[in-house]
Amino acid sequence: MAETASVRPLRASEVETWDHTADVVVVGYGVAGACAAIEAARSGVDTLVLERTGGWGGAAAMSGGFIYLGGGTPLQQALGFDDTPENMEKFLTAALGPGVDSDKIHDYCQGSVEHFNWLVAQGVPFKEEFWGEPGYEPPADQGLMFSGGENAAPFNAIADPAPRGHLAWTKDKKLGEKGGGYMLMEPLAQTAEKLGVRHEYDIRLRRLIVDDSGRVVGVAATRYGKPVFVRAERGVVLATGSFAYQHEMVERFAPKIFGRPAATVEEHDGIGIRVAQALGADLAHMDATEVALIADPQVVVRGILVNGRGQRFITEDTYPGRMGQAILQDQDNQAYLIIDEAALEAAFETQSSMSFLRIAPTWVAETVAELESEMGLPEHTLQHTIDLYNHHAEQGTDPFLHKKPEWVKPISAPLGAYDLRGYTGGFTLGGLRTDLDSQVLHVDGEPIPGLYAAGRVTSGICAGGYASGCSLGDGSFYGRRAGVAAAKGN
Amino acid sequence: MAETASVRPLRASEVETWDHTADVVVVGYGVAGACAAIEAARSGVDTLVLERTGGWGGAAAMSGGFIYLGGGTPLQQALGFDDTPENMEKFLTAALGPGVDSDKIHDYCQGSVEHFNWLVAQGVPFKEEFWGEPGYEPPADQGLMFSGGENAAPFNAIADPAPRGHLAWTKDKKLGEKGGGYMLMEPLAQTAEKLGVRHEYDIRLRRLIVDDSGRVVGVAATRYGKPVFVRAERGVVLATGSFAYQHEMVERFAPKIFGRPAATVEEHDGIGIRVAQALGADLAHMDATEVALIADPQVVVRGILVNGRGQRFITEDTYPGRMGQAILQDQDNQAYLIIDEAALEAAFETQSSMSFLRIAPTWVAETVAELESEMGLPEHTLQHTIDLYNHHAEQGTDPFLHKKPEWVKPISAPLGAYDLRGYTGGFTLGGLRTDLDSQVLHVDGEPIPGLYAAGRVTSGICAGGYASGCSLGDGSFYGRRAGVAAAKGN
């Protein structure tokens, strides 16, 4: 019996019995895997999905459910927002860099409207309602929202702001019910089943199987510890997710996020990356991470965010994921939110999907000097920061960080501060290098025959930055490409 | 004829004629290669070094020449500095992280005194003189210096400060003469020759050659475009340097340093990393970079360094490479140095290896308000920064960033500012994952038989941070290990 403990490729000649055979074998039944399976099946080939857990869903079904789409989708148009692929490309190039895969970004923007229409055709519903308040997600079932700081500095001066966070309709969702990610995954999985896609659950990928020419012809897996060998006549699609829960890889490639995985699932153990690396697959942007700031954006936008030295460093009206990245990556994971009593009361009156975080500030004080002292900041640091902010805020401007005038108000006493040190978490964005057909690229630049990948097992449209919806976005988009290409068996 | 354009491993059975054969084949004749060759030859095996250029040297011979050593070296002791391996380990763990390879750091610190003695035994001279001024290097031939911010915040509160930048003696060096790196390399190359190490120059690595079991048994190279096949009976040592000049890899893994290589050589094209990746070799810390701030530290320490928003962010008396990293990685590559006339005059009277950078400030002004305006900073930003600095400086303290009292003086008018935006450059620190015997590790965690690596082709003791001397340090240290292990042919 061929062993399954290694991640090295197994020779097909060593396999005695194939437990399953299909034309296309998709590994992982999240959004990338579901889209790959649908397109492969629709190409007319026999398609089998292997899934490690007991059912479809993956990280996608647990997620908020944003898909980042634009360029003039019917939903954008219906809600009165102008957008073009070129405008979207300008934004994504600036916001997801430096070092973005320009070809992938261009391709993704050009194909975005078609991809929206395709999702709708697979049964994914979007409600024609816009949510314009600060936040990570709408509080209810609104279908469109700014989800990457498009309408905040510096990007509102780079590209025309358009909301591109498209959220699958959760149909009068109430707190605690299934979110947008589930509502996205359910119709996709149903469509796949209707198309005759088969699945095997509780199966964990262990190794890739190659023929004597080096072509990938199957996967070695285990089910409850017992080996399972699956033959792929045309291609294998890796859709196994990120390495956010493979602690050694995180420590070696993205150590700042070590110990703080969030918005991810434990199944994201990097196995898809490692089995492909063992075949000489190339990687990209292994340090890149999505980082959430775990604080209610409706509160944050009404205060000022300062670092461990009491200095402002990012405009508080931008996408909160940008704040998270800035705090973890550039500010040593140190941040405080300063807010006065009036602003806090106003924030608490608003709707938000994160209103469960509405607790009292860590420190409250009658004066800035007192607050500064309670926080343990050196004398005058916070006082200077607030003086500078107020000096301009009295004119309704923020020339320092360009917060939009609607959010600029002088900070007065009494006031308080939230201790946000360590309030960040996220997932990894780096992974296998793929081409526009989702073929996994060897380090020599050529595709590895028979091997395709999509979703967070790959380096997608993100390099350094992030916008909510990019992972379900490029996962579904390049998942489809993987399914089409694998069915052809290039 | 087997082709040499790919980086994929070549089967030994495809090689018709071996042009050269040795027990150990070392690729690259910089510091890691020289040390590997010496130790292999001393183990009694036939050793051949292949070098891409026309002679030994590599980036090492062009460098300033610091080797980062400590734990109580004879040079440290002779100059009155206490140090222990444990103290050194505390510093390196803090300064080179997050995500350092703890085993490697521990091993390196424990072996540091022996390594110093070994270097001396190979003929590398060190002058018993300490240089205690701020800078990247001593201005002349002094042998010991702080080279990583050991005596500055925050590290002076974490470990007992000890200087560990050991500089090979340049013997009354004058400006423009060979530097410490050359004086390090010359005795190492001479020692290698004396031990019978052979070399072939003008030979470029193209592919690794493996036998049917997957063991590395040689390299396929080219000389002036013509294929050369070299058989290694016991092992191949990769010592080919970083990927700082492989622009696509830089863009994919370390995009912030893209377009700004410095303190590196064009031969650093990542080929050693790629040929090993093609065998399934694992990587680590591919985003990590050394970053120099191209400004005279004697000037910088007497001013205040501010970011693009006019805020201080790092103590100006630390290792200037930390400033470079902070500027490029965390401050969007934006920095200005603010300095008053009296401090600038004092700086210009000092000795420095970078005094060639002593030009007039970009802007000068009679008041802070005027300077702020000339620099195009929002009103009050710089004024608040200087007010805060002066408020504490008048008491001789810097509770904000903990600059040492000796460097803390209030800033007065007239004053000026240097525009340091974009004044950064450096080289990559990520690469192949190796064990303590310098065996290249496969992604499954096991060594790749017959393959060893050291120097900047590997991920060494650095993860996120850097100290001057770490590259010649771990390159020479693990170069030796590679030579010893390859000679055994594990």
Boltz contact constraints between the chains, C-beta under 6 A:
constraints:
  - contact:
      token1: [A, 6]
      token2: [B, 444]
      max_distance: 6.0
  - contact:
      token1: [A, 7]
      token2: [B, 444]
      max_distance: 6.0
  - contact:
      token1: [A, 8]
      token2: [B, 444]
      max_distance: 6.0
  - contact:
      token1: [A, 98]
      token2: [B, 255]
      max_distance: 6.0
  - contact:
      token1: [A, 99]
      token2: [B, 251]
      max_distance: 6.0
  - contact:
      token1: [A, 99]
      token2: [B, 255]
      max_distance: 6.0
  - contact:
      token1: [A, 251]
      token2: [B, 99]
      max_distance: 6.0
  - contact:
      token1: [A, 252]
      token2: [B, 284]
      max_distance: 6.0
  - contact:
      token1: [A, 255]
      token2: [B, 98]
      max_distance: 6.0
  - contact:
      token1: [A, 255]
      token2: [B, 99]
      max_distance: 6.0
  - contact:
      token1: [A, 274]
      token2: [B, 443]
      max_distance: 6.0
  - contact:
      token1: [A, 277]
      token2: [B, 443]
      max_distance: 6.0
  - contact:
      token1: [A, 278]
      token2: [B, 280]
      max_distance: 6.0
  - contact:
      token1: [A, 278]
      token2: [B, 443]
      max_distance: 6.0
  - contact:
      token1: [A, 280]
      token2: [B, 278]
      max_distance: 6.0
  - contact:
      token1: [A, 284]
      token2: [B, 252]
      max_distance: 6.0
  - contact:
      token1: [A, 286]
      token2: [B, 286]
      max_distance: 6.0
  - contact:
      token1: [A, 287]
      token2: [B, 287]
      max_distance: 6.0
  - contact:
      token1: [A, 311]
      token2: [B, 311]
      max_distance: 6.0
  - contact:
      token1: [A, 330]
      token2: [B, 330]
      max_distance: 6.0
  - contact:
      token1: [A, 378]
      token2: [B, 399]
      max_distance: 6.0
  - contact:
      token1: [A, 378]
      token2: [B, 400]
      max_distance: 6.0
  - contact:
      token1: [A, 380]
      token2: [B, 388]
      max_distance: 6.0
  - contact:
      token1: [A, 380]
      token2: [B, 391]
      max_distance: 6.0
  - contact:
      token1: [A, 384]
      token2: [B, 384]
      max_distance: 6.0
  - contact:
      token1: [A, 384]
      token2: [B, 388]
      max_distance: 6.0
  - contact:
      token1: [A, 388]
      token2: [B, 380]
      max_distance: 6.0
  - contact:
      token1: [A, 388]
      token2: [B, 384]
      max_distance: 6.0
  - contact:
      token1: [A, 391]
      token2: [B, 380]
      max_distance: 6.0
  - contact:
      token1: [A, 399]
      token2: [B, 378]
      max_distance: 6.0
  - contact:
      token1: [A, 400]
      token2: [B, 378]
      max_distance: 6.0
  - contact:
      token1: [A, 443]
      token2: [B, 274]
      max_distance: 6.0
  - contact:
      token1: [A, 443]
      token2: [B, 277]
      max_distance: 6.0
  - contact:
      token1: [A, 443]
      token2: [B, 278]
      max_distance: 6.0
  - contact:
      token1: [A, 444]
      token2: [B, 6]
      max_distance: 6.0
  - contact:
      token1: [A, 444]
      token2: [B, 7]
      max_distance: 6.0
  - contact:
      token1: [A, 444]
      token2: [B, 8]
      max_distance: 6.0
